[in-house]
């Protein structure tokens, strides 16, 4: 059972990485490629029943997703004041939130289904033994 959950989590992590890469390319997030190069994934088995999936990337990728932070390098005080004016605001490019949390719901469904199936199998085995 533990091995199956580890495999499910590994496949989910790989699929989520592909979905997030597709979203970044579709929305043209990250002109320099630094965000793409910083993206790292890993799956860890902490104990018999505990697993972790890590998706690491530069924090500025979340700023782009939320529409906060600066758009370009600040070169002088005058340009800094222009950037801080309330008329200009950075528009969010939702490359992370929707894709990640939608994928997380899929993972919850798959693991929930797997746990139900294993519970049914355990009950059937107990009834067959009697």
KELO-763884 format. One record per residue (C-alpha): residue number from 0; residue in one letter; x, y, z. Coordinates in nm, 3 decimals. Each point is the difference from the previous one (the first is absolute). Last residue first. Layout:
N
{rec NUM; a; {X; Y; Z}};
...
This chain:
130
{rec 129; x; {-1.422; -1.653; 0.905}};
{rec 128; x; {0.302; 0.062; -0.220}};
{rec 127; x; {-0.219; 0.122; -0.288}};
{rec 126; x; {-0.151; 0.272; 0.220}};
{rec 125; x; {0.344; 0.128; 0.103}};
{rec 124; x; {0.121; 0.000; -0.363}};
{rec 123; x; {-0.311; 0.190; -0.109}};
{rec 122; x; {0.054; 0.263; 0.272}};
{rec 121; x; {0.363; 0.051; -0.108}};
{rec 120; x; {-0.101; 0.029; -0.368}};
{rec 119; x; {-0.265; 0.260; 0.082}};
{rec 118; x; {0.259; 0.201; 0.195}};
{rec 117; x; {0.249; -0.025; -0.288}};
{rec 116; x; {-0.261; 0.127; -0.246}};
{rec 115; x; {-0.101; 0.288; 0.228}};
{rec 114; x; {0.363; 0.101; 0.047}};
{rec 113; x; {0.065; -0.003; -0.375}};
{rec 112; x; {-0.312; 0.211; -0.066}};
{rec 111; x; {0.113; 0.256; 0.256}};
{rec 110; x; {0.348; 0.001; -0.153}};
{rec 109; x; {-0.141; 0.063; -0.347}};
{rec 108; x; {-0.245; 0.268; 0.116}};
{rec 107; x; {0.256; 0.185; 0.208}};
{rec 106; x; {0.243; -0.004; -0.292}};
{rec 105; x; {-0.262; 0.147; -0.236}};
{rec 104; x; {-0.074; 0.276; 0.251}};
{rec 103; x; {0.372; 0.080; 0.009}};
{rec 102; x; {0.002; 0.033; -0.379}};
{rec 101; x; {-0.269; 0.266; 0.019}};
{rec 100; x; {0.200; 0.166; 0.278}};
{rec 99; x; {0.314; 0.008; -0.213}};
{rec 98; x; {-0.157; 0.112; -0.329}};
{rec 97; x; {-0.217; 0.271; 0.151}};
{rec 96; x; {0.270; 0.142; 0.226}};
{rec 95; x; {0.306; -0.024; -0.226}};
{rec 94; x; {-0.032; 0.168; -0.341}};
{rec 93; x; {-0.251; 0.269; 0.096}};
{rec 92; x; {0.168; 0.295; -0.168}};
{rec 91; x; {-0.090; 0.289; 0.226}};
{rec 90; x; {-0.016; 0.350; -0.147}};
{rec 89; x; {0.254; 0.244; 0.138}};
{rec 88; x; {-0.143; 0.332; 0.093}};
{rec 87; x; {0.047; 0.340; -0.154}};
{rec 86; x; {-0.241; 0.269; 0.107}};
{rec 85; x; {0.106; -0.017; 0.366}};
{rec 84; x; {0.348; 0.146; -0.063}};
{rec 83; x; {0.277; -0.213; 0.147}};
{rec 82; x; {0.160; -0.077; -0.336}};
{rec 81; x; {0.020; 0.371; -0.087}};
{rec 80; x; {0.168; 0.073; 0.331}};
{rec 79; x; {0.260; -0.267; -0.066}};
{rec 78; x; {0.060; 0.135; -0.350}};
{rec 77; x; {0.089; 0.335; 0.153}};
{rec 76; x; {0.218; -0.157; 0.268}};
{rec 75; x; {0.208; -0.185; -0.255}};
{rec 74; x; {0.056; -0.341; -0.158}};
{rec 73; x; {-0.270; -0.223; 0.148}};
{rec 72; x; {0.019; -0.338; -0.172}};
{rec 71; x; {-0.325; -0.111; -0.156}};
{rec 70; x; {-0.347; -0.112; 0.091}};
{rec 69; x; {0.015; 0.063; 0.373}};
{rec 68; x; {-0.189; -0.200; 0.254}};
{rec 67; x; {-0.363; -0.102; 0.000}};
{rec 66; x; {-0.228; -0.162; -0.258}};
{rec 65; x; {-0.075; -0.313; 0.204}};
{rec 64; x; {0.144; -0.247; -0.252}};
{rec 63; x; {0.290; 0.235; -0.079}};
{rec 62; x; {0.076; 0.022; 0.372}};
{rec 61; x; {-0.016; -0.381; 0.022}};
{rec 60; x; {0.272; -0.024; -0.267}};
{rec 59; x; {0.199; 0.258; 0.195}};
{rec 58; x; {0.044; -0.262; 0.268}};
{rec 57; x; {0.238; -0.197; -0.221}};
{rec 56; x; {-0.095; -0.366; -0.035}};
{rec 55; x; {-0.045; -0.312; 0.215}};
{rec 54; x; {-0.270; -0.266; -0.033}};
{rec 53; x; {0.043; -0.248; 0.284}};
{rec 52; x; {-0.203; -0.318; 0.050}};
{rec 51; x; {-0.002; -0.162; 0.341}};
{rec 50; x; {-0.087; -0.349; 0.120}};
{rec 49; x; {-0.104; -0.139; 0.339}};
{rec 48; x; {-0.126; -0.354; 0.063}};
{rec 47; x; {0.315; -0.209; 0.035}};
{rec 46; x; {0.211; 0.306; 0.076}};
{rec 45; x; {0.133; 0.314; -0.171}};
{rec 44; x; {-0.026; -0.123; -0.359}};
{rec 43; x; {0.104; 0.297; -0.212}};
{rec 42; x; {-0.113; 0.119; -0.342}};
{rec 41; x; {0.198; 0.263; -0.186}};
{rec 40; x; {-0.061; 0.288; -0.239}};
{rec 39; x; {0.218; 0.288; -0.115}};
{rec 38; x; {-0.087; 0.317; -0.195}};
{rec 37; x; {0.288; 0.250; 0.011}};
{rec 36; x; {0.085; -0.031; -0.370}};
{rec 35; x; {-0.358; 0.077; -0.105}};
{rec 34; x; {-0.010; 0.304; 0.229}};
{rec 33; x; {0.335; 0.126; -0.128}};
{rec 32; x; {-0.118; -0.029; -0.362}};
{rec 31; x; {0.055; 0.371; -0.058}};
{rec 30; x; {-0.350; 0.093; -0.113}};
{rec 29; x; {-0.175; -0.182; 0.282}};
{rec 28; x; {-0.371; -0.052; -0.057}};
{rec 27; x; {-0.119; -0.015; -0.360}};
{rec 26; x; {-0.358; -0.100; 0.092}};
{rec 25; x; {0.013; -0.318; -0.210}};
{rec 24; x; {0.361; -0.071; 0.093}};
{rec 23; x; {-0.061; 0.035; 0.373}};
{rec 22; x; {-0.321; -0.206; -0.024}};
{rec 21; x; {0.178; -0.281; -0.187}};
{rec 20; x; {0.278; -0.006; 0.258}};
{rec 19; x; {-0.261; -0.014; 0.278}};
{rec 18; x; {-0.176; -0.293; -0.168}};
{rec 17; x; {0.328; -0.188; -0.053}};
{rec 16; x; {0.104; 0.052; 0.363}};
{rec 15; x; {-0.344; -0.115; 0.113}};
{rec 14; x; {0.036; -0.317; -0.206}};
{rec 13; x; {0.338; -0.080; 0.153}};
{rec 12; x; {-0.128; 0.064; 0.353}};
{rec 11; x; {-0.315; -0.206; -0.061}};
{rec 10; x; {0.207; -0.291; -0.136}};
{rec 9; x; {0.222; 0.010; 0.310}};
{rec 8; x; {-0.300; 0.023; 0.233}};
{rec 7; x; {-0.168; -0.299; -0.166}};
{rec 6; x; {0.325; -0.199; 0.017}};
{rec 5; x; {0.044; 0.082; 0.370}};
{rec 4; x; {-0.365; -0.092; 0.063}};
{rec 3; x; {0.050; -0.335; -0.174}};
{rec 2; x; {0.319; -0.072; 0.196}};
{rec 1; x; {-0.179; 0.069; 0.328}};
{rec 0; x; {-0.278; -0.245; -0.095}};
